[in-house]
Each structure stands twice: as structure tokens, then as C-alpha cells.
Amino acid sequence: MISHIPPHLIRLACVLALAGFLAGCDESEDEPPAQPRPVRTVTVEERLAGETVSLAGTVESQTQVDLGFRIGGRMVERLVNVGDTVEAGQALASLDPMDEENGRRAAEANLTAAEAQLSEARATHNRQRQLFDRGLLARAGLERAEAALASANSATDAAAAQFAIATRRLNDTALFADAPGVVTAVGAEPGEVVASGRMIVQIARDGGMDAVFDVPAALIETSPADPEITVALSQTPTVSARGRIREVAPRADTVTGTFRVRVGLIEPPPELRLGSTVTGRAVFGEISSIQIPASALTSNDGAPAVWIVDPASSTVALHPVQVERYLPASVVIAGGLSPGDIVVTAGVQVLRPGQSVRLPEAES
């Protein structure tokens, strides 16, 4: 059974409820409007893009020669070490010259004897000629004198040749640099008996440097005809130089299956020294495409999408895109974007369609 409520209490409850409702309306009217969310953006542009290929290699001289003695013998001194800079004509090493000096003395003595015999044969021939002209000598006597003179001439020529050979062998006991360069390796130590032609000193000649890479056969087949290559120090990538392929080995290495490729460096900086470890980069298959930072990519129902800003209203809308290729720091877009579109690159996770945003100066 409901008890009787006095009328004045009912009127008081209605007044309080109306006051609460009005107070709520005042509070909602006083709430400040939502502020535009700050975002970072990029302006879409078409640019050349392709597959970047990186390989490690080393710096070598374009001309590297192995110098050795033309004769064998015991090496008594080596005057240079690895890293030394040499000039043309500078002495590098020497052999024990005793045997070659003795050989030269013997050849010189033989030449002196042959020259004496030639002088005697020439004088005899002159006398026989005079007697023959006067009719006092038969022709057979003149012919014997002529034969003796020819034999003496031949013996003298042979002795002179042997003397020249002995002189050259004596000179070959010293090894000299044929061009300026830097010593990159040595092949024997003083006291060793070395054979003719053995590498004693390896010299990288001045005049040009190559970056040398071992390239897989697949890259050789897909490479453009003359790609421009950037070669940078592995430890200091800011030190770099441009290069062009100068030589490709005609045969693959039997162990690794790679091809040795030499890239001529164009005006290399001093920091790119012989033996430095470098990284070569080239772009294959350059085509006009659109790239955006990877941070701009989000998803819509499981498909890739990006937020595009309407510059007139400063609001964002979600647009689906087709991704052609994912790169380490960016993505290549195959469709869904046009040059000039403003794409949000930071703050994409907290945006909603139609939301107002505040743009800093857009970056491209």
C-alpha cells in the first residue's frame, strides 16, 4: 500500500531534477571543441627507383706487377718492405754477384783473344792479297787467307756475344723498380736461393685504382650494360667515389662460382687506400615509381592503406594502396596514390576518418 506523499515534496523533487538537467546542459555547452591533431606528412612525388645491390670488395691498383730476377742465385739483400713507396729505377734487391763477375771476366778474356786472332788474320789476309795481286801467290793461298779471316771474324762475334750475355747476367743480379708505386707483397728473404722468375717484390703501380668484387652469376646476367656504381669505405660510408665497370672475368671461380669484377674508381679520395675494404652499391632496373616511408603504411580490413590529408579542410581520409615492393625503410607503391597527395607518416595509429589535423610544412 503506497503511502500518501505530500504535494510540496513532489514539487521540490521536480525543481531539483530540472536544476540538475539545466546544470548538465551548461556544462556540455562549456566543453571546448577538440583540437586538431599534429601529424607529420610527405608530399608524393614520382622518382626513379630500382633494386639496390650491395657487395663487399677491396681496393687494388689497376696495374699490379710481380718483379723477380731473370737469373737464379742466392739473394743477399732486399731493400724494401711492404708499404714502402718506390720510384722508377730504385734498387729493390740483389743477388750474390761473384759467379756472374767471374763469368764476365772469362767472357772478356775470350773476346780479347778472339780480337787478337782477328787482327792477325786480317794482317795475313792483306799480305796474301798483295802477293796475289803481284802474281807471286796462287789463288789457293789467297782463299785460305780469306777463310781464316772469316773464321776469325765469326769467333770474335761469338766472343762479343758471350761477353754481352755475361755482362747482362751480372747486371741482372740487381733488381730495380720499372715504375713508381707501392710495395704490396714480398716473396723472399735475404739468404734464400731463388729461381729465375720467382716473385721477389709485388708493386702496385701508380696511375689508377680499382674496387674488386666477386659477383654472383645471377647479378652478372641481370646487370645493365654500364651501371654507375658507388664505392664507399665499409667503416666510413661517407668516404666514397663513383666507379664504372672496367673488367669482368670471362670465367667463374671454380670454388665460389662468382665472377671477378674490377670497377675503375673515378677521382677516389685519399682515404680510399690500397687494401681498404669497401662496399659497392648499384641500382638495377630503374623505373619511375612512387615511394613513401614505411611508417606511413597502415591497414584497412587487412589490406594496406594510408591516411591522405585534404589540404582544403585539413582532415584525413583512409585510402587503400597497392604495394609493389617492400624496402628496408620505405615501400614502393604500385597504385592508389598520385603525385601531389599529402600522406601522413607519423601518428597514423590514432587517426580516424574525417579527423582534423594540423600540418607542419609538408616534406617531399
Secondary structure, 3 states (H helix, E strand, C coil): CCCCCCHHHHHHHHHHHHHHHHHHHHHHHHCCCCCCEECEEEECCEEEEEEEEEEEEEEEECCEEEECCCCCEEEEEECCCCCCEECCCCEEEEECCHHHHHHHHHHHHHHHHHHHHHHHHHHHHHHHHHHHHCCCCCHHHHHHHHHHHHHHHHHHHHHHHHHHHHHHHHHCCEEECCCCEEEEEECCCCCCEECCCCCCEEEEECCCEEEEEEECHHHHHHCCCCCEEEEEECCCCCCEEEEEEEEECCCCCCCCCCEEEEEEEECCCCCCCCCCEEEEEEEEEEEEEEEEEHHHCEEECCEEEEEEEECCCCEEEEEECEEEEECCCEEEEEECCCCCCEEEEECHHHCCCCCEEECCCCEC
